[in-house]
Amino acid sequence: MTPVGSSSQWIERDAAVVWHGFTQMATFESNAPLIVERAEGRELIDVNGRHYLDAISSLWVTTLGHRVPELDDAIIQQLARGAHSTLLGNGNTIVIELSEALARVVPVDAPHFLYASDGASAVEQALKIAFQYWVNRGESGHTTFLAFGGAYHGDTIGALSLGDDGFGADVFAPLRFPVLRAPAFDAPDCFDTAIRMIDAHAHEIAAVVIEPSVQAAAGMQLADPDGLARLGAACTANGTLLMCDEIATGFGRTGTLFACEQAGIRPDLMCLGKGLTAGYLPMSVTVASGPVFDAFLGDDLGARTLYHGHSYGGNALAAAVALRHLELIEAWDVLANVRERSDELAGLLHDRIASKPAVRDVRLRGLMGGVELAPPSDGLRWGRKVSAASVERGVLLRPIGDTVVLMPPLTITSPELHQIVHTLAESIDEVCEAGGNGA
Ligand SMILES: *Cc1c(COP(=O)(O)O)cnc(C)c1O
């Protein structure tokens, strides 16, 4: 159906009834929001019929593109068998099949899968599992977590507590529980300090929580793989649970199926979300290792049970598309494309972007990229203006502060990468080199 009405009418109707996340609604209408009418391949198409290259993968979730016939078909076939049945106390064949397929590829020993819908919920589940694990083992005092500077684990209160200040978390300070805070990834002694903290506090830590390889929401901060490997070894040596949040990095984003693989670490708990269903449906999962799972075994209705579960956990439609997604990643050799395009993108950013005076730093791992701008003073909103200039040119970008995020679908092509970098270069020139204030 062709939408009736101009984009301004849709924006007005939107603002009258919709509340957008991470968005100041008083200025929503004046920030030229895109109202999507449909999506196709790696493009979004707005109510005026304009096409935009989805260079942020619909906030980091889309992996193979939009309207992939095989993925559409997986949902249609499952629909004929039922959209949803509860996983509380009962099972569903498609969820069993998905879990078996995930068990073959996740870097977790003897894995068990507890499903939820959003990434933050997978993190909350992992927090509660880590905490109760120690209670169930009769080892008291493991009541805190060690998390990193710059961390982001989602927006629910537990996840906000693990996350660092900023991202709008500060206002909730009275509600956030305290954690042990290791330095940020860009501190030279980040992992040495974290390891010393683990050695000193192992008796009170329920779990060490980390975004392996890349802190995405921190503006693509990269971890040193050797430091990560040593962190994993320190957890093992101290008998401390390691919880890896691969919600952003999972399913091929960094060039391997999971980022943990590059550091050779095998977490006790792992959180997956975002790309799990290729960006089609909300589904997340907490993966627990065999030893963690076993600590919850006991009497029926007994105290060792994990009393936690979400209504839509293990939704059958989501499971069907997640399973087909895993098959396609392999069949299409998607990881090879991620690695080739990542190398190509590194070259393009080096040639066209990194040397600009307005650019402070360029960070890239796999197809997770950040171009950090260097505004001469605060309040110039360069990140937002450069992104807006790119959207004007048909490439959908969205910044985190003054870092412009490049997070294209994993099936991105070489010409599309050229289009993204060319557009970004033009946008930076337009905004940042027009007298410094981009006005
Ligand atoms: C996006 C994200 C989350 C939160 O996931 P939601 O689905 O938005 O709740 C948690 N951790 C990381 C690393 C993320 O990137």
The ligand as an SDF file (V2000), in Angstrom:
LIG
                    3D

 15 15  0  0  0  0  0  0  0  0999 V2000
   22.5380   -3.0100   22.4540 C   0  0  0  0  0  0  0  0  0  0  0  0
   23.3200   -3.6050   23.5460 C   0  0  0  0  0  0  0  0  0  0  0  0
   22.7020   -4.0760   24.7190 C   0  0  0  0  0  0  0  0  0  0  0  0
   21.2290   -3.9120   24.9840 C   0  0  0  0  0  0  0  0  0  0  0  0
   20.4280   -4.6170   24.0740 O   0  0  0  0  0  0  0  0  0  0  0  0
   18.9100   -4.1620   23.8620 P   0  0  0  0  0  0  0  0  0  0  0  0
   18.3650   -5.1810   22.9260 O   0  0  0  0  0  0  0  0  0  0  0  0
   18.9550   -2.7790   23.2650 O   0  0  0  0  0  0  0  0  0  0  0  0
   18.2600   -4.1870   25.2060 O   0  0  0  0  0  0  0  0  0  0  0  0
   23.4990   -4.6600   25.6710 C   0  0  0  0  0  0  0  0  0  0  0  0
   24.8280   -4.8050   25.4940 N   0  0  0  0  0  0  0  0  0  0  0  0
   25.4400   -4.3800   24.3830 C   0  0  0  0  0  0  0  0  0  0  0  0
   26.9130   -4.6000   24.2350 C   0  0  0  0  0  0  0  0  0  0  0  0
   24.7230   -3.7500   23.3780 C   0  0  0  0  0  0  0  0  0  0  0  0
   25.3400   -3.2730   22.2820 O   0  0  0  0  0  0  0  0  0  0  0  0
  1  2  1  0
  2  3  1  0
  2 14  2  0
  3  4  1  0
  3 10  2  0
  4  5  1  0
  5  6  1  0
  6  7  2  0
  6  8  1  0
  6  9  1  0
 10 11  1  0
 11 12  2  0
 12 13  1  0
 12 14  1  0
 14 15  1  0
M  END
$$$$
